Amino acid sequence: MNVLGMFCVRARCGLVGFRTATSLRSFAGITVDQIDEEVAKLLELKAQLGGDDGKHQFVLKTAKGTRDYNPKQMAIREKVFNTIISCFKRHGAETIDTPVFELKETLTGKYGEDSKLIYDLKDQGGELLSLRYDLTVPFARYLAMNKITNIKRYHIAKVYRRDNPAMTRGRYREFYQCDFDIAGQYDAMIPDAECLKIVHEILSELDLGDFRIKVNDRRILDGMFAVCGVPDDKFRTICSTVDKLDKMPWEDVKKEMVNEKGLSEEAADQIGEYVSMQGGMDLAERLLQDQKMSQSKQACAGLSDIKLLFSYLQLFQVTDKVVFDLSLARGLDYYTGVIYEGVLTQAGVAPVSTEAQNGAPAEESVSVGSVAGGGRYDGLVGMFDPKSRKVPCVGVSIGIERIFSIMEQKAEASAEKVRTTEVQVMVASAQKNLLEERLKLLTELWNAGIKAEVMYKKNPKLLSQLQHCEESGIPLVAILGEQELKDGVVKLRVVATREEVDISRADLIGEIRRRTSEA
Amino acid sequence: MNVLGMFCVRARCGLVGFRTATSLRSFAGITVDQIDEEVAKLLELKAQLGGDDGKHQFVLKTAKGTRDYNPKQMAIREKVFNTIISCFKRHGAETIDTPVFELKETLTGKYGEDSKLIYDLKDQGGELLSLRYDLTVPFARYLAMNKITNIKRYHIAKVYRRDNPAMTRGRYREFYQCDFDIAGQYDAMIPDAECLKIVHEILSELDLGDFRIKVNDRRILDGMFAVCGVPDDKFRTICSTVDKLDKMPWEDVKKEMVNEKGLSEEAADQIGEYVSMQGGMDLAERLLQDQKMSQSKQACAGLSDIKLLFSYLQLFQVTDKVVFDLSLARGLDYYTGVIYEGVLTQAGVAPVSTEAQNGAPAEESVSVGSVAGGGRYDGLVGMFDPKSRKVPCVGVSIGIERIFSIMEQKAEASAEKVRTTEVQVMVASAQKNLLEERLKLLTELWNAGIKAEVMYKKNPKLLSQLQHCEESGIPLVAILGEQELKDGVVKLRVVATREEVDISRADLIGEIRRRTSEA
């Protein structure tokens, strides 16, 4: 091992300060191809050392930070999606879909410090690929590739982040995003205001308890950094630190700025003063008069837009929940203007999880926090366009996993049973040797569009057929027996009341439709 | 470089014949962790050498074998999904979801020769992961992990195969599967027959032209191989070759059997005779009497079940499309009983694609072939269960991409315009300075659940507002002007007829609902 270890140390020492890629992509005689080859050899060696152990240590689990959805969870998920999709459709959005992986270079340089969380695919020959980290960058790539300059679209799909999972709080490595974006050159703040209206509508309709929508603007942040004396090249990294204010107290944020990022104590303190400010249109007006802030053109542009935004939010009747909050930063690099975040504020909202159920005291439950976020990103599409043509965009992403967690908890707490199928009627029999007759009737029902099922047994017991109906909430049973067959009728039983009526075979479909139409 | 090169050679030589993993997972002082570390260092070196070149060679594309869906394609996709999902729900299925990637070992040893097509994720530390290759193996893993012995579920999601893409024929590396499976110990052939009924219903309802459903049984194939003199250890590989009969003539299949797989000419010829047979229940009866075939217990069990299956298919009224076809093999390892495949037979069915449109002659269009497939896999769940408890399963997968291709072509050919939004009304104005009034009305409509939009301009031209309605199929325009505001009315314009009526503000929502309720 010394040999290998020595090589690597030598190579890394040699590379200190060496950043210019040569056309041959080689250094000190090492080419990229050679590295590839050596990596392959090492991985093969690894496989030989540990690769055959799989059988003995076989673990029956999903990948770290991911989960299956069982039928009950799916029923809840469908309900949440339906609410969100109807809202997006009410606002006139189309929908698109993009592949789950992109060329690695498509994602490169878009996410700042978060890039390390991107999942890469193994180099199996061919293109280098990564799993999508969000839906925004693929959307921008889609717009540039298809030369689209105007679109209002939603996209609901899974994204992937090699983050530290916190599944009890609804943070996963695979999770859904529900994105709504408006691309196009329009008059200021009108689409931006619509995005906030959408967050307001969705969080209200899902009935998750009280919420706030925090608003800020990247230009205000940058202007603030400038007037507080942050060097230009530190804007992004200081911005990332400010973004941690919802998880860390100011003292720790300040410490990170000063000790880790090398900011002066004075600059940090000035930032600290600004980021404690919250308000509405009035705060924007006051800051426009602020001696220091008003020195920054950028900040003034942002503040004027916040004022305009609030005037539209008044027309949209959503100002009750919106707060202009100077501490809101949002980590991603690509935002250029307005940014916002929807936060649940109700105390005691705690997501359900197996861990939480197994003994964790209810008092420890914390708010799940941010459930929506977004902003304006006018430069992202231009990064993909060969001629750098800009397509201004603004959008919002609903953080659905945390919402699922809350809805699951609610369902758990409620007495109402969640149905996982929509079966209207079960075709049953009390007697033996009637499988063929059951299947015939079942076919009639299916062909008429009735949701129906039968037990896959030749001679099931009536009790077990009825029990299945009770368990899965099937409202009706169509019972066949020798007598019914002779009489040309079916005994229709209402599971809830145990009431039974003979219905002529010809009227059966109409009767089932009538009795289940309110569902 | 010599240093590195020497190390690797030495390590590999040392490992020849060395297959027993020690508990320390180390060899000659090298541990897996150390290898991980060295690999990380080398990859970092590679990134430094070549990582900065991206900008110059940037290619604006989706990954090979994948595609975006634009809003029109999504509208078609939604329609197809709705048809399929209603069928699954009519048959009483619940739905589940699983992560897009699984532990690599979960997929190992399940797909036979196709395993080489699995996408692996890069080893970035932590678990080794692969993208799911189908929905069946994750389903089996889900059942075993949650100790579920009875379920009828559907699952619609994307799967991944590093196959040679043929996008003109709807073959992609990322594609949807729509799976319906029944797990549980039931009386023979009842759930199997329901799966075929489902294929029949879906292919009929999607109205894709004529189709056939081929049926066979793995036990019949294995029995046939046995009586034809194929050695036991060659069953699977010969089965893979038989599977190619839908793409290759018999001569080539025979050549592969004899030349590549080392089968005797005589055995191959005997197989050739059997695999040319097609029929119904009668063929199963005839083969049960066949002198050679009847020597195999396995074949007889399969043939009896085919007979039983056909009796249920008669009750389900689907025998018109079902053929017992001894050439049907299906490549996957996990099937243990009945197998089937739905095939479109209408001549001239050719999928739309940009390549095909750009000059390829229409005569070259070929049938898209198989659009559904499945079978019984009674052993798969047991492979995951620590105590090898078996859960018998049967299922079907709808090959949706080929169906999309056909539906897209149909939409293209049809005069009817595909709407990509559901907007009912556009709020417009002919005069300047009415943005605020437009936004107020828009808010009223949204709050009442009406799907509405507005142009994001302070003073848009009436003509461009009307044009937008024409283009995107919006049926109504609510026009505001000074006079209307004074009178407390809105001018409601029907886009198709250009008819205009003044409606009092109070009645507007009811009137819009009334006029768009048939949609």
Chai-1 contact restraints between the chains, C-beta under 6 A:
chainA,res_idxA,chainB,res_idxB,connection_type,confidence,min_distance_angstrom,max_distance_angstrom,comment,restraint_id
A,M1,B,G29,contact,1.0,0.0,6.0,A-B,restraint_1
A,M1,B,I30,contact,1.0,0.0,6.0,A-B,restraint_2
A,V3,B,F7,contact,1.0,0.0,6.0,A-B,restraint_3
A,L4,B,F7,contact,1.0,0.0,6.0,A-B,restraint_4
A,L4,B,E38,contact,1.0,0.0,6.0,A-B,restraint_5
A,F7,B,V3,contact,1.0,0.0,6.0,A-B,restraint_6
A,F7,B,L4,contact,1.0,0.0,6.0,A-B,restraint_7
A,C8,B,E38,contact,1.0,0.0,6.0,A-B,restraint_8
A,C8,B,K41,contact,1.0,0.0,6.0,A-B,restraint_9
A,A11,B,L45,contact,1.0,0.0,6.0,A-B,restraint_10
A,L15,B,Q48,contact,1.0,0.0,6.0,A-B,restraint_11
A,A21,B,D52,contact,1.0,0.0,6.0,A-B,restraint_12
A,A21,B,D53,contact,1.0,0.0,6.0,A-B,restraint_13
A,R25,B,L49,contact,1.0,0.0,6.0,A-B,restraint_14
A,R25,B,G50,contact,1.0,0.0,6.0,A-B,restraint_15
A,F27,B,L49,contact,1.0,0.0,6.0,A-B,restraint_16
A,G29,B,M1,contact,1.0,0.0,6.0,A-B,restraint_17
A,I30,B,M1,contact,1.0,0.0,6.0,A-B,restraint_18
A,V32,B,K46,contact,1.0,0.0,6.0,A-B,restraint_19
A,V32,B,L49,contact,1.0,0.0,6.0,A-B,restraint_20
A,V32,B,G50,contact,1.0,0.0,6.0,A-B,restraint_21
A,I35,B,L42,contact,1.0,0.0,6.0,A-B,restraint_22
A,I35,B,K46,contact,1.0,0.0,6.0,A-B,restraint_23
A,E38,B,L4,contact,1.0,0.0,6.0,A-B,restraint_24
A,E38,B,C8,contact,1.0,0.0,6.0,A-B,restraint_25
A,E38,B,L42,contact,1.0,0.0,6.0,A-B,restraint_26
A,V39,B,V39,contact,1.0,0.0,6.0,A-B,restraint_27
A,V39,B,L42,contact,1.0,0.0,6.0,A-B,restraint_28
A,K41,B,C8,contact,1.0,0.0,6.0,A-B,restraint_29
A,L42,B,I35,contact,1.0,0.0,6.0,A-B,restraint_30
A,L42,B,V39,contact,1.0,0.0,6.0,A-B,restraint_31
A,L45,B,A11,contact,1.0,0.0,6.0,A-B,restraint_32
A,K46,B,V32,contact,1.0,0.0,6.0,A-B,restraint_33
A,K46,B,I35,contact,1.0,0.0,6.0,A-B,restraint_34
A,Q48,B,L15,contact,1.0,0.0,6.0,A-B,restraint_35
A,L49,B,R25,contact,1.0,0.0,6.0,A-B,restraint_36
A,L49,B,F27,contact,1.0,0.0,6.0,A-B,restraint_37
A,L49,B,V32,contact,1.0,0.0,6.0,A-B,restraint_38
A,G50,B,R25,contact,1.0,0.0,6.0,A-B,restraint_39
A,G50,B,V32,contact,1.0,0.0,6.0,A-B,restraint_40
A,D52,B,A21,contact,1.0,0.0,6.0,A-B,restraint_41
A,D53,B,A21,contact,1.0,0.0,6.0,A-B,restraint_42
A,G54,B,E105,contact,1.0,0.0,6.0,A-B,restraint_43
A,L60,B,M145,contact,1.0,0.0,6.0,A-B,restraint_44
A,L60,B,F384,contact,1.0,0.0,6.0,A-B,restraint_45
A,T62,B,P99,contact,1.0,0.0,6.0,A-B,restraint_46
A,A63,B,P99,contact,1.0,0.0,6.0,A-B,restraint_47
A,A63,B,F101,contact,1.0,0.0,6.0,A-B,restraint_48
A,A63,B,L103,contact,1.0,0.0,6.0,A-B,restraint_49
A,A63,B,E127,contact,1.0,0.0,6.0,A-B,restraint_50
A,A63,B,L129,contact,1.0,0.0,6.0,A-B,restraint_51
A,K64,B,E127,contact,1.0,0.0,6.0,A-B,restraint_52
A,T66,B,P99,contact,1.0,0.0,6.0,A-B,restraint_53
A,D68,B,T98,contact,1.0,0.0,6.0,A-B,restraint_54
A,D68,B,Y142,contact,1.0,0.0,6.0,A-B,restraint_55
A,Y69,B,I96,contact,1.0,0.0,6.0,A-B,restraint_56
A,Y69,B,D97,contact,1.0,0.0,6.0,A-B,restraint_57
A,N70,B,I96,contact,1.0,0.0,6.0,A-B,restraint_58
A,P71,B,E94,contact,1.0,0.0,6.0,A-B,restraint_59
A,P71,B,I96,contact,1.0,0.0,6.0,A-B,restraint_60
A,M74,B,T95,contact,1.0,0.0,6.0,A-B,restraint_61
A,K89,B,E422,contact,1.0,0.0,6.0,A-B,restraint_62
A,K89,B,K451,contact,1.0,0.0,6.0,A-B,restraint_63
A,R90,B,W446,contact,1.0,0.0,6.0,A-B,restraint_64
A,R90,B,K451,contact,1.0,0.0,6.0,A-B,restraint_65
A,G92,B,T421,contact,1.0,0.0,6.0,A-B,restraint_66
A,G92,B,V423,contact,1.0,0.0,6.0,A-B,restraint_67
A,G92,B,E453,contact,1.0,0.0,6.0,A-B,restraint_68
A,E94,B,P71,contact,1.0,0.0,6.0,A-B,restraint_69
A,E94,B,T420,contact,1.0,0.0,6.0,A-B,restraint_70
A,E94,B,T421,contact,1.0,0.0,6.0,A-B,restraint_71
A,T95,B,M74,contact,1.0,0.0,6.0,A-B,restraint_72
A,I96,B,Y69,contact,1.0,0.0,6.0,A-B,restraint_73
A,D97,B,Y69,contact,1.0,0.0,6.0,A-B,restraint_74
A,T98,B,D68,contact,1.0,0.0,6.0,A-B,restraint_75
A,P99,B,T62,contact,1.0,0.0,6.0,A-B,restraint_76
A,P99,B,A63,contact,1.0,0.0,6.0,A-B,restraint_77
A,P99,B,T66,contact,1.0,0.0,6.0,A-B,restraint_78
A,P99,B,E174,contact,1.0,0.0,6.0,A-B,restraint_79
A,F101,B,A63,contact,1.0,0.0,6.0,A-B,restraint_80
A,L103,B,A63,contact,1.0,0.0,6.0,A-B,restraint_81
A,E105,B,G54,contact,1.0,0.0,6.0,A-B,restraint_82
A,T108,B,G54,contact,1.0,0.0,6.0,A-B,restraint_83
A,D120,B,K122,contact,1.0,0.0,6.0,A-B,restraint_84
A,L121,B,L121,contact,1.0,0.0,6.0,A-B,restraint_85
A,K122,B,D120,contact,1.0,0.0,6.0,A-B,restraint_86
A,K122,B,K122,contact,1.0,0.0,6.0,A-B,restraint_87
A,E127,B,A63,contact,1.0,0.0,6.0,A-B,restraint_88
A,E127,B,K64,contact,1.0,0.0,6.0,A-B,restraint_89
A,L129,B,A63,contact,1.0,0.0,6.0,A-B,restraint_90
A,Y142,B,D68,contact,1.0,0.0,6.0,A-B,restraint_91
A,M145,B,L60,contact,1.0,0.0,6.0,A-B,restraint_92
A,E174,B,P99,contact,1.0,0.0,6.0,A-B,restraint_93
A,Y186,B,Y456,contact,1.0,0.0,6.0,A-B,restraint_94
A,D187,B,K457,contact,1.0,0.0,6.0,A-B,restraint_95
A,D187,B,K458,contact,1.0,0.0,6.0,A-B,restraint_96
A,I190,B,Y456,contact,1.0,0.0,6.0,A-B,restraint_97
A,P191,B,Y456,contact,1.0,0.0,6.0,A-B,restraint_98
A,L315,B,E436,contact,1.0,0.0,6.0,A-B,restraint_99
A,L315,B,L439,contact,1.0,0.0,6.0,A-B,restraint_100
A,L315,B,K440,contact,1.0,0.0,6.0,A-B,restraint_101
A,F316,B,T443,contact,1.0,0.0,6.0,A-B,restraint_102
A,Q317,B,T443,contact,1.0,0.0,6.0,A-B,restraint_103
A,F384,B,L60,contact,1.0,0.0,6.0,A-B,restraint_104
A,T420,B,E94,contact,1.0,0.0,6.0,A-B,restraint_105
A,T421,B,G92,contact,1.0,0.0,6.0,A-B,restraint_106
A,T421,B,E94,contact,1.0,0.0,6.0,A-B,restraint_107
A,E422,B,K89,contact,1.0,0.0,6.0,A-B,restraint_108
A,V423,B,G92,contact,1.0,0.0,6.0,A-B,restraint_109
A,E436,B,L315,contact,1.0,0.0,6.0,A-B,restraint_110
A,L439,B,L315,contact,1.0,0.0,6.0,A-B,restraint_111
A,K440,B,L315,contact,1.0,0.0,6.0,A-B,restraint_112
A,T443,B,F316,contact,1.0,0.0,6.0,A-B,restraint_113
A,T443,B,Q317,contact,1.0,0.0,6.0,A-B,restraint_114
A,K451,B,K89,contact,1.0,0.0,6.0,A-B,restraint_115
A,K451,B,R90,contact,1.0,0.0,6.0,A-B,restraint_116
A,E453,B,G92,contact,1.0,0.0,6.0,A-B,restraint_117
A,Y456,B,Y186,contact,1.0,0.0,6.0,A-B,restraint_118
A,Y456,B,I190,contact,1.0,0.0,6.0,A-B,restraint_119
A,Y456,B,P191,contact,1.0,0.0,6.0,A-B,restraint_120
A,K457,B,D187,contact,1.0,0.0,6.0,A-B,restraint_121
A,K458,B,D187,contact,1.0,0.0,6.0,A-B,restraint_122
